[in-house]
Amino acid sequence: MRRPAARDVLRAAAEHHGVCIRPVLLRRTDQDTGRTEIIEVPCGARLAAKCKPCAERNRRLRIQQIREGWHLDTEPVPPVEPPGTDVVDLVHRRADLEFERQRALMLAELEQVAALDEQIGETDAALADAPIRGTLAPAERRVKPRRRRSTRRRQDSADLPRLPVAARTVGRVYLDADGQTRRPSTLLTVTLPGYGSVHTAVRRGAYLVPCECGNRHGERDPVLGTPLDPDGYDYRRAALDAIHFAGLLDRWWQNLRRAAGWRVQYAGAVELQRRLAPHAHFAVRGTLPRKLWRQVAEATYHQVWWPHFDKPVYRLDRTPDWEAERSSYVDPKTREPLPDWDSSLDAIGEDPDATPAHTVRLGRIDPRGINHGDKDAERSIRYVTKYITKDVAGTARATSDPQQAHFERLREELSTLPCAPTCANWLLYGVQPKNAKPGLVPGRCKGRVHQPASLGFTGRRVLVSRQWSARTVADIRADNAAWVRAVLAIDPEADDQADAPEPDPGAAPAGGSDGRYLYELARPDDPDVRPYQHRLLAAITARDRWRQRINRARSKLSATASEEGTGRAA
């Protein structure tokens, strides 16, 4: 039993060579010859717990994306191809049909309207297949009246400076004493406030700062991140702040752009601190005065305008019942229906003295200037993307009994708090959730907030602003694949299909379903699919040969460049 299992050894070898261990099986059928073959597409997982090679590949793409946009000195303008004549003709035809439909409606020619609707549907289908982004004519939808809140700032909040936002995204240029110019950027850390004293390990050089408990803790001390007084630690506020941390970040960037006077761009990731509170690291293009950073942080808050849920009205063992005749949840004693979600929000809007159910504020922020080309620049990028291959809770795993007790206490608090308007936990506080339906059980909501892997945080892990760079992750992946194909063309010694570069997991297969080839999903137990171990063994060798071809092609390129340089020198 001490010997490793053969399957585990095979998976470890595949991960070492960068081979996907959970490939998606596609059956490709040649419609001209009738030949079928099985193609393995990487799963494209973003978590190492599912597929480590694909997660690491996605992390390298994020590193490349952050590196491209961090120290830009010009505005990122993505290249846009002009539309073809066929697309322009479709747009003109769609405009004519819309005009004729409006005229037919005015004349009450209903038969003509039905015929035009059919033609409009065909034209919209053609435009959907055209090489354009977005929808030309979105379907009409019923717009619900929007609830409006007062935009007046809270009296207990600091003043927020506000400037007209200029249409630029690059930072300021500084002139050094030696006459050289530089355009530095910022590495920013955003945290939440404290909820009670916790055990810490802070090192200043070789000096280890004592904790508030009076002891000096090492990096692997079992009590790190746990509260000094668990009974006095505000777990409820910590849980609520974690739930609404994503909304607070959105408000933070909005306030920062208004205070700075230009469109600040950012790219970063969210992870957990040792105390299990979410915080974020961002690479920010450009710099701002440190005083302005702190001023905006003090003035930033996010208000949650939900019905108040300070104290539960019902217990977990005695919750409201569903009454099918009324299509509503009712009180188990009085059989009176609970107020629904819309009426509860209307009551808040009608009350001039209404207060938000919760207010989230920022804690300490740490902006650091980073110059382009410094040794700290690349190190900072890898620091930002250090944990994006893990889930949120995976960045702060409990390794001791005190840490596990702290984790379970926070998770217990999250289990009974409402995570969204549709959360079943609203029944505990005497409010029907939005879109109420039978079968809701308080304390057993399936939302991400209540999952151990997220521990309260529900937003996106990786946050990248829209004008960060001229290329998205999909563009970078496609350009990398094109570069690999161009390099492999230099070394045409091996032309078999096994040496081809891996297909893009986020793109459609080449050829498409309407071309020569027809693609469909294959099952692992299909007769024409080889066993998993055999497929993985073949993929390891294919990956190894693929790398050998890349190395040979690079060597040829280097030799050619050296010969050209020698010739020019001669």
Secondary structure as UniProt FT lines:
FT   HELIX           6..16
FT   TURN            17..18
FT   STRAND          24..30
FT   TURN            31..33
FT   STRAND          36..41
FT   TURN            48..50
FT   HELIX           52..70
FT   HELIX           85..106
FT   TURN            107..108
FT   HELIX           110..129
FT   TURN            155..156
FT   STRAND          174..175
FT   TURN            177..178
FT   STRAND          181..182
FT   STRAND          185..190
FT   STRAND          202..204
FT   TURN            205..206
FT   STRAND          207..209
FT   TURN            212..213
FT   TURN            219..220
FT   TURN            222..225
FT   TURN            230..232
FT   HELIX           235..243
FT   HELIX           245..260
FT   STRAND          266..272
FT   TURN            274..275
FT   STRAND          278..284
FT   HELIX           290..299
FT   STRAND          301..304
FT   TURN            316..317
FT   STRAND          321..323
FT   TURN            324..327
FT   STRAND          328..330
FT   TURN            332..334
FT   HELIX           341..350
FT   TURN            352..353
FT   STRAND          358..361
FT   STRAND          365..370
FT   TURN            372..373
FT   HELIX           375..384
FT   TURN            385..389
FT   HELIX           393..396
FT   HELIX           401..415
FT   TURN            421..422
FT   HELIX           424..429
FT   TURN            434..435
FT   TURN            438..439
FT   TURN            442..443
FT   HELIX           448..450
FT   TURN            452..456
FT   STRAND          462..464
FT   TURN            466..467
FT   HELIX           473..488
FT   TURN            489..490
FT   TURN            492..493
FT   HELIX           497..499
FT   TURN            505..506
FT   TURN            510..511
FT   TURN            513..514
FT   STRAND          517..521
FT   TURN            524..525
FT   TURN            527..528
FT   HELIX           532..569
//
